[in-house]
């Protein structure tokens, strides 16, 4: 397993946390979400924004949902 550089992700994570604009979403939509760098064997987000596609399964309120991560192709 290659060594990961988490410092880049921590910088992006801080920027995401400071952004107070939350987009509206609905169940059954596909979104590219910032998923970050994961510990272990789970697939990391891709590119400079650490994006992965997700399907919104259940919307609980304006900011919380249950989702399913999807595999993305290179």
C-alpha positions as CSV (number, residue, x, y, z in Angstrom):
1,X,0.0,0.0,0.0
2,X,1.4,3.4,-1.0
3,X,1.9,6.2,1.5
4,X,-0.9,8.8,1.4
5,X,-0.4,12.6,1.8
6,X,-3.3,13.6,4.1
7,X,-2.2,17.3,4.4
8,X,-3.7,18.1,0.9
9,X,-7.0,16.7,2.0
10,X,-7.0,18.5,5.3
11,X,-6.6,21.8,3.5
12,X,-9.5,21.0,1.2
13,X,-11.6,19.8,4.2
14,X,-11.1,23.1,6.0
15,X,-12.3,25.0,2.9
16,X,-15.4,22.8,2.6
17,X,-16.3,23.2,6.3
18,X,-16.1,27.0,5.9
19,X,-18.5,27.0,2.9
20,X,-22.0,27.7,4.4
21,X,-23.8,27.4,1.0
22,X,-25.6,24.0,0.9
23,X,-27.1,22.9,-2.4
24,X,-30.6,21.5,-2.5
25,X,-30.9,17.8,-3.4
26,X,-33.6,15.2,-3.8
27,X,-33.8,11.4,-3.5
28,X,-32.7,9.4,-6.5
29,X,-30.3,12.1,-7.8
30,X,-26.7,11.5,-8.6
31,X,-24.2,14.0,-7.3
32,X,-20.4,14.3,-7.3
33,X,-19.5,14.8,-3.7
34,X,-16.3,15.7,-2.0
35,X,-15.4,12.4,-0.3
36,X,-11.8,13.1,0.7
37,X,-8.8,10.7,1.3
38,X,-9.8,7.6,3.1
39,X,-7.8,5.5,5.6
40,X,-7.3,1.9,4.5
41,X,-8.6,0.3,1.4
42,X,-11.8,2.3,0.6
43,X,-11.7,4.2,-2.7
44,X,-10.5,7.8,-2.3
45,X,-12.1,10.8,-3.9
46,X,-10.6,11.7,-7.3
47,X,-8.9,14.8,-8.6
48,X,-8.0,18.0,-6.8
49,X,-11.5,18.2,-5.2
50,X,-11.5,14.5,-4.0
51,X,-14.9,13.8,-5.8
52,X,-16.9,10.6,-6.1
53,X,-20.3,10.0,-7.5
54,X,-23.1,9.2,-5.0
55,X,-26.8,8.3,-5.4
56,X,-29.1,10.0,-2.8
57,X,-31.2,7.2,-1.3
58,X,-33.0,9.0,1.5
59,X,-33.3,12.7,2.3
60,X,-33.7,13.3,6.1
61,X,-33.6,17.2,6.0
62,X,-31.9,20.0,4.1
63,X,-28.4,18.9,4.9
64,X,-28.5,15.2,5.9
65,X,-29.1,12.2,3.6
66,X,-28.4,8.5,3.3
67,X,-26.4,7.8,0.1
68,X,-24.6,5.1,-1.8
69,X,-21.1,5.6,-3.1
70,X,-20.6,4.6,-6.7
71,X,-17.4,3.5,-8.4
72,X,-16.0,5.9,-10.9
73,X,-13.9,5.1,-13.9
74,X,-10.5,6.6,-14.4
